[in-house]
Amino acid sequence: MGSRLSNTSWCWSPRSRIPDHDPHPEIKSYDQRWKEQDEEDAEEQLFNDWWKENRWKYVKAKEYDHTDNDENS
């Protein structure tokens, strides 16, 4: 186990010294990143087109009272 005075007791520990870790993620190529960006842009464009057509269903319009003749309101 080692001596307390020599400070070597840590060397004989039964546990491993290297913690478990995940392997490095695969580095994507330029073409892969470009393709993913194109897919994201296309998806965003589809959403924007859909939102232009369907916005009125989800956004409440302001209601004006045209019978109100009070100038202060």
N, CA, C and O of each residue as an XYZ file, in Angstrom:
292
protein
N       0.821     -1.200      0.000
C       0.000      0.000      0.000
C       0.853      1.248      0.000
O       0.419      2.272     -0.527
N       1.992      1.214      0.539
C       2.822      2.404      0.570
C       2.807      3.040      1.929
O       1.956      2.747      2.769
N       3.722      3.877      2.122
C       3.896      4.525      3.413
C       3.184      5.861      3.431
O       3.080      6.538      2.408
N       2.692      6.237      4.606
C       2.093      7.566      4.727
C       3.152      8.637      4.565
O       2.858      9.733      4.087
N       4.364      8.337      4.951
C       5.421      9.337      4.869
C       5.931      9.515      3.446
O       6.376     10.604      3.082
N       5.873      8.469      2.642
C       6.397      8.575      1.280
C       5.346      9.074      0.283
O       5.669      9.390     -0.862
N       4.096      9.141      0.726
C       3.015      9.653     -0.112
C       2.863      8.840     -1.401
O       2.588      9.402     -2.460
N       3.042      7.526     -1.311
C       2.897      6.678     -2.498
C       1.683      5.776     -2.409
O       1.522      4.883     -3.241
N       0.830      5.984     -1.428
C      -0.307      5.081     -1.264
C      -1.255      5.155     -2.457
O      -1.963      4.189     -2.741
N      -1.278      6.266     -3.145
C      -2.187      6.397     -4.282
C      -1.792      5.467     -5.431
O      -2.647      5.102     -6.239
N      -0.524      5.078     -5.521
C      -0.061      4.245     -6.633
C      -0.688      2.865     -6.625
O      -0.806      2.235     -7.676
N      -1.090      2.387     -5.468
C      -1.549      1.011     -5.357
C      -3.068      0.913     -5.278
O      -3.607     -0.114     -4.865
N      -3.734      1.948     -5.661
C      -5.191      1.933     -5.610
C      -5.734      0.934     -6.630
O      -5.259      0.902     -7.765
N      -6.712      0.125     -6.253
C      -7.255     -0.860     -7.196
C      -8.100     -0.239     -8.312
O      -8.324     -0.884     -9.336
N      -8.567      0.989     -8.135
C      -9.395      1.582     -9.185
C      -8.523      2.102    -10.321
O      -7.333      2.360    -10.139
N      -9.123      2.247    -11.476
C      -8.339      2.691    -12.636
C      -8.051      4.184    -12.509
O      -8.798      4.919    -11.863
N      -6.993      4.608    -13.111
C      -6.585      6.008    -13.035
C      -7.154      6.838    -14.178
O      -7.199      8.065    -14.087
N      -7.586      6.190    -15.246
C      -8.131      6.925    -16.379
C      -9.652      6.818    -16.318
O     -10.194      5.715    -16.394
N     -10.349      7.944    -16.182
C     -11.815      7.876    -16.108
C     -12.406      7.461    -17.457
O     -11.820      7.701    -18.513
N     -13.562      6.842    -17.392
C     -14.255      6.489    -18.630
C     -14.703      7.766    -19.316
O     -15.152      8.706    -18.660
N     -14.585      7.800    -20.622
C     -14.984      8.988    -21.365
C     -15.514      8.571    -22.726
O     -15.214      7.490    -23.233
N     -16.304      9.453    -23.294
C     -16.864      9.200    -24.616
C     -15.794      9.454    -25.669
O     -14.945     10.327    -25.488
N     -15.822      8.716    -26.745
C     -14.859      8.986    -27.817
C     -15.161     10.339    -28.458
O     -16.270     10.859    -28.339
N     -14.187     10.888    -29.120
C     -14.383     12.172    -29.786
C     -15.440     12.030    -30.872
O     -15.488     11.016    -31.568
N     -16.279     13.036    -31.015
C     -17.292     12.949    -32.068
C     -16.623     12.985    -33.444
O     -15.539     13.544    -33.619
N     -17.297     12.379    -34.400
C     -16.753     12.360    -35.752
C     -16.783     13.779    -36.308
O     -17.793     14.476    -36.208
N     -15.685     14.188    -36.883
C     -15.606     15.529    -37.453
C     -16.291     15.497    -38.814
O     -15.986     14.652    -39.656
N     -17.214     16.422    -39.019
C     -17.974     16.439    -40.260
C     -17.173     17.141    -41.351
O     -16.435     18.093    -41.097
N     -17.339     16.650    -42.546
C     -16.656     17.270    -43.672
C     -17.404     18.543    -44.069
O     -18.526     18.794    -43.630
N     -16.749     19.329    -44.905
C     -17.353     20.569    -45.380
C     -18.649     20.268    -46.130
O     -19.646     20.972    -45.971
N     -18.626     19.209    -46.954
C     -19.820     18.853    -47.728
C     -20.979     18.450    -46.824
O     -22.128     18.794    -47.100
N     -20.686     17.722    -45.746
C     -21.739     17.324    -44.811
C     -22.347     18.545    -44.139
O     -23.568     18.651    -44.015
N     -21.488     19.470    -43.704
C     -22.009     20.682    -43.053
C     -22.807     21.520    -44.035
O     -23.840     22.083    -43.672
N     -22.339     21.611    -45.280
C     -23.031     22.384    -46.310
C     -24.409     21.785    -46.574
O     -25.393     22.515    -46.693
N     -24.483     20.436    -46.667
C     -25.749     19.755    -46.913
C     -26.715     19.981    -45.755
O     -27.898     20.239    -45.980
N     -26.224     19.888    -44.519
C     -27.083     20.120    -43.354
C     -27.611     21.549    -43.342
O     -28.772     21.786    -43.009
N     -26.750     22.503    -43.709
C     -27.175     23.904    -43.729
C     -28.249     24.108    -44.791
O     -29.224     24.822    -44.559
N     -28.075     23.480    -45.963
C     -29.086     23.578    -47.017
C     -30.421     23.008    -46.549
O     -31.474     23.582    -46.823
N     -30.376     21.873    -45.840
C     -31.611     21.263    -45.337
C     -32.290     22.174    -44.322
O     -33.513     22.314    -44.326
N     -31.491     22.796    -43.448
C     -32.066     23.710    -42.454
C     -32.677     24.928    -43.134
O     -33.755     25.383    -42.750
N     -31.985     25.457    -44.148
C     -32.507     26.619    -44.867
C     -33.811     26.281    -45.586
O     -34.750     27.078    -45.587
N     -33.866     25.095    -46.197
C     -35.081     24.684    -46.905
C     -36.239     24.520    -45.922
O     -37.367     24.920    -46.210
N     -35.954     23.930    -44.765
C     -36.995     23.747    -43.753
C     -37.492     25.095    -43.236
O     -38.691     25.286    -43.034
N     -36.571     26.023    -43.024
C     -36.959     27.354    -42.552
C     -37.796     28.073    -43.606
O     -38.760     28.760    -43.268
N     -37.436     27.919    -44.883
C     -38.194     28.550    -45.955
C     -39.605     27.973    -46.034
O     -40.572     28.707    -46.240
N     -39.718     26.656    -45.869
C     -41.049     26.040    -45.860
C     -41.902     26.595    -44.725
O     -43.081     26.893    -44.912
N     -41.296     26.730    -43.548
C     -42.047     27.276    -42.418
C     -42.470     28.715    -42.698
O     -43.611     29.090    -42.429
N     -41.553     29.525    -43.238
C     -41.885     30.925    -43.505
C     -43.018     31.043    -44.517
O     -43.905     31.883    -44.367
N     -42.989     30.194    -45.553
C     -44.079     30.212    -46.532
C     -45.399     29.814    -45.885
O     -46.434     30.430    -46.137
N     -45.356     28.776    -45.045
C     -46.562     28.329    -44.352
C     -47.079     29.427    -43.426
O     -48.285     29.661    -43.353
N     -46.172     30.099    -42.721
C     -46.561     31.133    -41.761
C     -47.219     32.313    -42.467
O     -48.166     32.899    -41.944
N     -46.721     32.667    -43.656
C     -47.331     33.768    -44.406
C     -48.788     33.460    -44.741
O     -49.642     34.347    -44.710
N     -49.065     32.191    -45.062
C     -50.428     31.808    -45.429
C     -51.337     31.624    -44.216
O     -52.538     31.874    -44.309
N     -50.794     31.196    -43.092
C     -51.623     30.799    -41.951
C     -51.488     31.696    -40.724
O     -52.025     31.380    -39.662
N     -50.786     32.793    -40.859
C     -50.559     33.669    -39.709
C     -51.872     34.181    -39.125
O     -52.011     34.311    -37.909
N     -52.812     34.465    -39.981
C     -54.080     35.031    -39.521
C     -54.829     34.104    -38.572
O     -55.644     34.563    -37.772
N     -54.558     32.798    -38.655
C     -55.243     31.859    -37.773
C     -54.730     31.938    -36.338
O     -55.442     31.597    -35.393
N     -53.491     32.389    -36.189
C     -52.840     32.324    -34.883
C     -52.607     33.681    -34.235
O     -52.353     33.751    -33.033
N     -52.688     34.750    -35.000
C     -52.447     36.082    -34.460
C     -53.761     36.843    -34.454
O     -54.421     36.981    -35.484
N     -54.126     37.331    -33.288
C     -55.386     38.055    -33.162
C     -55.189     39.486    -33.653
O     -54.243     40.169    -33.259
N     -56.082     39.917    -34.504
C     -56.022     41.274    -35.039
C     -56.588     42.251    -34.019
O     -57.383     41.884    -33.155
N     -56.164     43.488    -34.138
C     -56.700     44.522    -33.251
C     -58.136     44.818    -33.656
O     -58.475     44.857    -34.839
N     -58.956     45.024    -32.655
C     -60.347     45.359    -32.918
C     -60.558     46.833    -32.581
O     -60.279     47.286    -31.471
N     -61.054     47.557    -33.565
C     -61.288     48.979    -33.367
C     -62.777     49.223    -33.182
O     -63.616     48.620    -33.851
N     -63.080     50.122    -32.259
C     -64.474     50.504    -32.039
C     -64.741     51.759    -32.859
O     -64.370     52.861    -32.454
N     -65.380     51.592    -34.003
C     -65.610     52.723    -34.895
C     -66.785     53.579    -34.452
O     -67.034     54.641    -35.024
N     -67.510     53.121    -33.435
C     -68.637     53.919    -32.957
C     -68.214     54.862    -31.840
O     -69.014     55.677    -31.379
N     -66.957     54.758    -31.402
C     -66.465     55.599    -30.309
C     -66.110     56.975    -30.866
O     -65.198     57.107    -31.682
N     -66.823     57.977    -30.426
C     -66.586     59.331    -30.914
C     -65.790     60.169    -29.929
O     -65.592     61.362    -30.161
N     -65.337     59.582    -28.851
C     -64.579     60.317    -27.850
C     -63.165     60.553    -28.376
O     -62.449     59.601    -28.687
N     -62.764     61.813    -28.476
C     -61.451     62.147    -29.032
C     -60.317     61.767    -28.089
O     -59.185     61.592    -28.541
N     -60.585     61.632    -26.787
C     -59.529     61.348    -25.819
C     -59.177     59.862    -25.735
O     -58.175     59.499    -25.120
N     -59.974     59.019    -26.335
C     -59.691     57.586    -26.206
C     -58.901     57.059    -27.381
O     -58.581     55.872    -27.427
